[in-house]
Amino acid sequence: APPQATGPVNAAAIQQHFVLVVCTPWQQAVIKAHGRACILMDGTFRTNSLSYCLMGMVVADRHGNHVPVALCLTSSQEGGEEVALFVKAVED
């Protein structure tokens, strides 16, 4: 089932846009093991033919290697609500 928007996320705004969050069970385990100190996020905006936003989340492991732990692809250019849904989906 897709993640449900809760808390400060505006569910009505999200339903108007395409949002895909990818985080495997292995990636969730990496977050739990190494994500307490620092999680880094970055995104690209309007860099593809559909003007979709691609956001990525990485954590540093104990050796200092950065491990990708989640991706989010969305049709929205707003960012705020989608970022909140991205983080909530990864937390769950």
C-alpha positions as CSV (number, residue, x, y, z in Angstrom):
1,A,0.0,0.0,0.0
2,P,1.3,3.5,-0.7
3,P,2.4,5.6,2.3
4,Q,-0.4,7.6,3.8
5,A,0.2,11.3,4.4
6,T,-0.1,12.2,8.1
7,G,0.9,15.0,10.4
8,P,1.9,18.2,8.7
9,V,1.7,16.8,5.2
10,N,-1.2,18.2,3.1
11,A,-2.8,15.0,1.6
12,A,-4.9,16.9,-0.8
13,A,-1.9,18.7,-2.4
14,I,0.0,15.4,-2.7
15,Q,-2.9,13.6,-4.5
16,Q,-2.6,16.1,-7.3
17,H,1.0,15.1,-8.1
18,F,2.8,11.9,-9.0
19,V,5.1,10.8,-6.1
20,L,7.2,7.6,-6.1
21,V,9.4,6.8,-3.1
22,V,11.8,3.9,-3.3
23,C,13.4,2.5,-0.1
24,T,14.2,-1.2,0.1
25,P,14.2,-3.2,3.4
26,W,18.1,-3.3,3.1
27,Q,18.2,0.5,2.7
28,Q,15.9,0.9,5.8
29,A,18.3,-1.3,7.8
30,V,21.2,1.0,6.7
31,I,19.3,4.0,7.8
32,K,18.7,2.4,11.2
33,A,22.3,1.4,11.6
34,H,24.0,4.6,10.3
35,G,21.3,7.4,10.0
36,R,21.3,8.7,13.6
37,A,24.2,11.1,13.2
38,C,23.5,12.5,9.8
39,I,21.2,12.0,6.8
40,L,21.9,14.0,3.6
41,M,19.3,14.9,1.0
42,D,19.6,16.6,-2.3
43,G,17.4,17.1,-5.3
44,T,17.3,18.0,-9.0
45,F,14.6,20.3,-10.3
46,R,13.5,20.6,-14.0
47,T,16.5,18.8,-15.4
48,N,14.6,16.2,-17.4
49,S,12.1,16.3,-20.3
50,L,9.1,15.9,-17.9
51,S,10.5,18.5,-15.4
52,Y,10.1,16.0,-12.6
53,C,12.0,16.4,-9.4
54,L,14.4,13.6,-8.3
55,M,15.4,13.6,-4.6
56,G,18.0,11.3,-3.0
57,M,18.8,10.5,0.6
58,V,22.2,9.1,1.7
59,V,23.8,8.2,5.0
60,A,27.5,7.8,5.9
61,D,28.5,4.3,7.1
62,R,31.1,3.8,9.8
63,H,33.9,4.0,7.2
64,G,32.7,7.3,5.9
65,N,31.2,5.9,2.7
66,H,28.0,7.5,1.5
67,V,25.3,4.9,0.9
68,P,22.1,5.8,-1.0
69,V,19.1,4.8,1.1
70,A,16.1,6.3,-0.7
71,L,14.9,8.0,-3.8
72,C,11.9,10.1,-4.6
73,L,10.6,11.0,-8.0
74,T,7.8,13.6,-8.1
75,S,6.0,15.7,-10.7
76,S,5.7,18.6,-8.4
77,Q,8.0,21.6,-8.4
78,E,6.8,22.8,-5.0
79,G,9.0,20.6,-3.0
80,G,7.8,21.2,0.5
81,E,4.9,18.7,0.8
82,E,6.7,16.1,-1.3
83,V,9.8,16.4,0.9
84,A,7.6,15.8,4.0
85,L,6.0,12.8,2.3
86,F,9.4,11.5,1.3
87,V,10.8,11.7,4.8
88,K,7.6,10.2,6.3
89,A,7.6,7.3,3.9
90,V,11.2,6.5,4.7
91,E,10.6,6.7,8.5
92,D,7.7,4.3,8.2
